[in-house]
Amino acid sequence: MDRNDLPLGFGFALAQNPDAMQRFSNLPEQEQRALLQKAHTVSSKDEMQRLVNGIAARV
């Protein structure tokens, strides 16, 4: 995956949530791409935060 694929707000939200960042980086590339597609459709900071918090909550 190319760094340029990462939406800026998604990167900032991941940086503020180390658990989510760790889990995202450990996901298979296909799942990462699916989350990135969702991140590209997010229209607010709160929505992005919910997306990232959902990554951290994955078991």
N, C-alpha and C positions, 0 to 999 in steps of 0.2 A: 504494500500500500504506500502510496506517495503522500508525503506530508501535506502537499497542496490539496489533498482530498478532504482534509480536516477543516470543517467550518470554524471560524475564529471563536464564535461564542461557545461552541462545543469544546474546543480546546481549553478555553478559560474555565468553563464549568468543570471539566475533568481535573484541571490543575488545582481547583479548590476542593476536590473530593478524592483524596489519595486511594481510597478503597475502590471507587469507580474506575479510576485510572488503571489500577492494578488489574482489576477484572476485565476491563476492556482490552488491555494489552495481551491478556491471556486467552481471549476468545479466538476461535478460528477465523481466518480472514473473511469467510463468507458472512459470518455473523457480524463482524466489524463493519463490513460494507452495508449490511442491512440497517444497522444503527446509524451509519453515516447518512444513508438515504433519508431516514427519519429526521436526523438533525438538520438536513438541508430544507426540510419543510416547516421547521419550527418558526413561529412568528413572534415569540416573546421570551424575555429572560426567564420568567417563571416556568414557562413550558419547557425550556431547555434544562432548567434545574430539575424538573420532574423527570425528564428523560435520563439525565445523568444519575439522579438518586435511584432510579429504577435499575440501573446497571449495578450500582453498589449493593442493592438489595437482593440481587440474584444469588441463588444458593447453588 
